Amino acid sequence: MPSFSDLFHEAGIAARSLAELFSGRPLRLGVTGLAGAGKTIFVTALVQHLTLAARLAALGEKNPLPVFRVHAEGRFMGGRLEPQPDDAVPRFAYEAHLDVLTGRGGSENRAWPQSTKRISELRLVLEFERTAGRGRSAAELLIDIVDYPGEWLLDLTLLDKSYRRWSEESLAAAEARTPLGAQWRRYVQSLDANGPADEDAAQRAAALFKDYLQACRAAPLAASSLPPGRFLMPGDLEGSPLLTFSPLKLETELRPNSLAATMARRYEAYRAHVVKPFFRDHFVRLDRQIVLVDVLAALNAGPAALRDLERALGDVLNAFRTGKNSILSSLLRPKIDKILFAATKADHLNHVSHDRLEAILRRLTARAIARAENLGTSIDVVALAAVRATREANVGRGGAILPAVVGTPLRGERIGDEIFDGETEVAIFPGQLPDDPDAVFAGSWAIDPREAEYRFVRFRPPIAARDAAGTPLALPHIRLDRAFQFLLGDRLR
């Protein structure tokens, strides 16, 4: 039975949707993915391309977005940024991120921007010509881009879980991940859950639990499904009592004022004050969604990491309010009618493996996609690089010609005994993915150990081309235009 506060909030959502409808409701595009998937880079590249496209065309530059139909047809007039509508949400720092990517003060300073650590927003206005019969008419599309950590999205699975159930599932998962969770498990097993509440014990258990989650996320395990997400991405909650709890082994009912009761209360507070507001104030308002996935990191970690990523992506898709929008739902509570899953860092592989990378992602999401498509949601997968850091070449090895990538590894990256200085270009053969995506789940395919140490060398961003005034031109990409067409194309006709 919904509470009065839930009903009140639902009424607020409906009222806000109606107000947005009459004032020109924007398309709300959610951008998410787990840490390291490239959310910040994607949003920065999206905005740069869509605000530069018309100027590049006027300069006679080659169209960098040939698959983006409105641009290819000559109907795209330009894009501009406007103040975002939600004053309480931090603005996505587009200009600062672009400066970092392209190198403020010189290309030698170029670097990758910091990862997404909190929710942020940006409003983009696209001007285009709408096709109407035989003629064309000027039109605008308002897009509110909402960038948020995927770790927060996985928290939505907690809304239906009691503290007891979450504790049982977390402890079982830790037992399967031995030895990563050994120290934390030993400590919580030494505690008397029904003994008196002990703040020192609670803080110690929470700290060890956080260490365990961080170890699970790191290589070689590279696990994906690790709620509560704010333990890994605390944002402005760092040090808060809302993050000072841990699963415990519960054999009896919780006693009042016990350690277990304290942990359960904080878990419930986390759900009430962190998870529910995120769902109600931001997530529920999305119309379109792109989920960025670092498939290569999971491949590098092996079949267990892939299966965990599959579970996480299933949880992600289950969290979305999917389906076709009717007139009534558009008015009262919009649904997400298009979702794009994108395997990022396609530039780490030669193009001969791009279709295979895409097939692996499709295999990862197959069961979850089937459920959502039955509800009328349009879903696609793509292998892309929002900013392409490499180019391709063929290299000879042992009499064979191998498809390689060429780029500048970050300072400190290494191949064997060679440590790179951040300035030298190298050609790397990253291996080829298998034709059969099931092979990577069955463990019948594995990275060649001779290549594992440098398969996923991190590259520096490309040197940006600039116009006569020194303004960076559009950064190179792989299939960014395909993502634009899927997510936005139907609204730009």
Secondary structure, DSSP 8 states (H G I E B T S, - for coil): ---HHHHHHHHHHHHHHHHHHHTT--EEEEEEESTTS-HHHHHHHHHHHHHHHHHHHHTT---S-TT-HHHHTT-EEEEEEE--S-TTS-B--HHHHHHHHHTTTSGGG--------S-EEEEEEEEEEEEETTEEEEEEEEEEEEE--HHHHHGGGGGG--HHHHHHHHHHHHHHTTTTTHHHHHHHHHS-TTSB--HHHHHHHHHHHHHHHHHHHSTTT-------GGGTS-GGGTT-GGG--------S---TTBHHHHHHHHHHHHIIIIIHHHHHHTGGG-SEEEEEE-HHHHHHH-HHHHHHHHHHHHHHHHHS-BS---HHHHHHS--B-EEEEEE--GGGS-GGGHHHHHHHHHHHHHHHHHHHHTTT-EEEEEE-BSS---EEEEEEETTEEEEEEEE-B-TT-EETTEE--SS--EEE------SSTHHHHHTS----HHHHTTTT--B------B-TT--B-----BSHHHHHHHHHGGG--
